[in-house]
Amino acid sequence: MRASRASRQRRLERYTEIKQRKYDGQNILQISQAMNLHRETVRTYYYADAFPERQARPVAASILDPYVPYLEARYQHGCSNASQLWREIQEQGFPGSRPMFLQWMKPRRKQPAASTPKKYLEGVASRQSISASQKGKFPPIREIVWLFTKKTEHYSQRDELLRKFLCQDKEVSIVAEIAQRFTHMVRERTSTDLESWLADCLTCGFHDVVNFAKGIDQDYQAVRLALEKPWSNGQTE
């Protein structure tokens, strides 16, 4: 909706400018060249008595339309079971496909059906939680790093869904790789990748990661020795 309003505003500004240029004595060709517009576009606005609004696209008729009043009534009376409603309109002669019917159901299904198995309800809850928390943005870098330094065998279902979601983004994948490489060095007690890892961190462009790497770089020798030192099961005197 917002994009549509912005588009209308641009067209209105274009229309106003063309009308002003016409008033100033410019012809269609001159306006076309000055505004870098196709002559037919200029011509439309040039001769229009008023700003030409775009007509809304008519909604195409659907073979489901005759059954919508019945479905709406059933839905309002508490029946949201897609399989049940599908069978009922089939018995009434609905000739369409099940996917077509499910497309109609999808925006109306706010909650899973009562017959949905528990294991799927848990998955739905996890996805809804992720969706609500994201709102078009990623979690803080620290949270992403924490997720990717965690052992995968300790992942909850939500952790796994979040990991898959985050890895779709190229930049997040870079942070994930950096975090996993550092975790590998700590767990395996090795510093062989430390130099190249620091270089990648310092040039990755993520503020928190860069600051973390700078802190390690300042104590490079101490960190390297700590990584190479075997794990101790207790304090030694």
Residue pairs with C-beta under 8 A, 6 or more apart in sequence:
8 53
8 54
11 51
12 51
14 35
14 37
14 45
15 45
15 48
15 51
15 52
17 35
18 31
18 35
18 42
18 45
18 46
19 45
19 46
21 30
21 31
21 34
21 35
22 31
22 46
26 34
28 39
28 42
28 43
28 46
29 39
31 37
31 42
31 46
32 38
32 39
32 41
32 42
35 42
44 52
45 52
62 96
62 100
63 94
63 95
63 96
63 100
64 94
64 96
64 100
64 101
64 104
67 89
67 92
67 94
68 104
70 88
70 89
70 92
71 85
71 89
71 104
74 85
74 88
75 85
75 108
79 85
80 108
80 109
80 111
80 113
81 113
81 114
81 115
82 101
82 102
82 105
82 109
82 113
85 101
85 105
86 98
86 101
89 101
94 101
112 120
112 121
112 124
116 124
122 157
123 157
123 161
126 157
126 158
126 161
127 161
129 158
130 158
130 161
130 162
130 165
133 139
134 165
138 144
138 166
138 169
138 172
139 162
140 208
141 175
141 206
141 207
141 208
141 209
142 208
144 166
144 172
144 175
144 176
144 179
145 175
145 178
145 179
145 208
145 209
147 159
147 162
147 163
147 166
148 163
148 175
148 176
148 179
148 180
148 183
149 179
149 180
149 182
149 183
150 159
155 163
163 176
166 172
166 173
166 176
167 173
167 176
171 206
174 204
175 204
175 206
175 209
178 197
178 200
178 201
178 204
178 209
181 193
181 197
182 197
184 190
184 193
185 191
185 193
185 194
185 197
185 227
186 227
189 227
189 228
189 229
189 230
189 231
190 227
190 228
191 223
191 224
191 227
191 228
194 220
194 223
194 224
194 227
198 213
198 216
198 217
198 220
201 209
201 210
201 212
201 213
202 210
202 213
202 214
202 217
204 210
216 223
